[in-house]
Amino acid sequence: ISDFHDGDISIRFKIVAGQLDQCAGILFNLKSNGDYLTVRFNGMEDNVVLWTFNKGVRKFVKKGAENVPLARNQWHTLQISVHGTNLQASVNGKHLLDYTLAEPVSGKVGVWSKTDSVSYFDDYTVSR
């Protein structure tokens, strides 16, 4: 999708390894200058967090529910819903995050991981 505005994005992920990080996420609102938003699950912290990457700097925006342990080496589903400035996220159908964005999104979408995380992704679905 070259210009995602409103709708749902879901992905199945499996975290299999990582000494420093064990992350898997949905990247969205990707701009041509490299700025983006991401909602990610962190297997070392057992939480879902919204991050922004702006002008080369990644910043924490909002933490969802904490203490959400997921089994490693098993498939899980991460989903975000974006409607106007309303963002919601869930893992395995459990609602974990609500946030009001500063402005509506408009950009590319993708998958996200970091550092030494080894994660598999499947069934990336975008619906509007």
Buried (B, 14 or more C-beta within 10 A) or exposed (E): BEEBBEBBBBBBBBBBEBEEBBBBBBBBBBEEEEBBBBBBBBBEBBBBBBBBBEEEEEEEBBBBBEEBEBEEEEEBBBBBBBEEEEBBBBBEEEEBBEBEBEEEBEBBBBBBBBEEBBBEBEEBEBEE
